[in-house]
Amino acid sequence: MDYMLRATAGDGQIQAFACVTRETVETARMCHDTSPVVTAALGRLLSAVAMMGWQMKSEKDQLTLIIRGDGPITKITADADCDGNVWGFAENSQVELPPKAAGKLDVAGAVGKGTLQVIQNLGMKEPYIGNSELVSGEIAEDLAYYYTVSEQLPSAVSLGVLVDTDCSVKAAGGFIFHMMPGATEETAIKLQDKIMAFPSVTTYLSEEHTPEDMLEALLGDMDLQILDKREIRFHCNCSREKVTNALRSLSREDLLELADEKEDIELRCDCCNKKYIYTSEELTKLAQEAVPRVK
Ligand SMILES: [Zn+2]
């Protein structure tokens, strides 16, 4: 089971999140049939959005992270609610790039230069939108930069996805640490040293370590207190009803045109790739209920 932890350390100076997301990223890979480098990029963003979504205030809030870059993936979107449900997709899921040195997947090369957008949908209120430049395209560093510059919240972010030789996900997870207002320089330096000495998240998690172990290794001597735990799962909340409602927004003429096709119409959800099939009869019925196009 995938899950995340929320913790504090250093007498409240550090707010910490850590997660394991192997099953979630593997589900995303199977839904979208992603190539290894896209599995890694999407998996890193899904791990981050799960931990970031948990930081929202209300149960109705939703968080969206969008990475747009000039690399071959072009765009990755990841969404989360505050309850550990995540979903998302990459614009080009089949990108293949030669690995970097040491067999590492070239996520930065696949993403390229561009921007990170953070959208908090706060129920009925106007969404809160933050933007920052990508500093490396490796995603974790880009998120740390976003927090530090756009949110004035100095943060350390580490995310990793290890893809096995059969392309399945062997390990995935990460952590986000925020230096809270009032944190001392001494604490920041101590944490930085710990993180520098820590192996990569993927190495660590593939050695059967848990998020608890990860927090203990990094913050164990800084008065670590684990406060809460929450399950993470890849779960898209699309439904036939929602797709039908989207179809209802089309004009009568457009729906009749669709109904005229010989084959059934297949609509796919971007976020989970689930298929929704509509027959000509169903589309004709929707057309009869629809308003004619405004001339
Ligand atoms: Zn869906």
Residues whose N, C-alpha, C, O or C-beta is under 5 A from the ligand:
A	BS01	ZN	C236 C238 C269 C271 C272 N273 K274
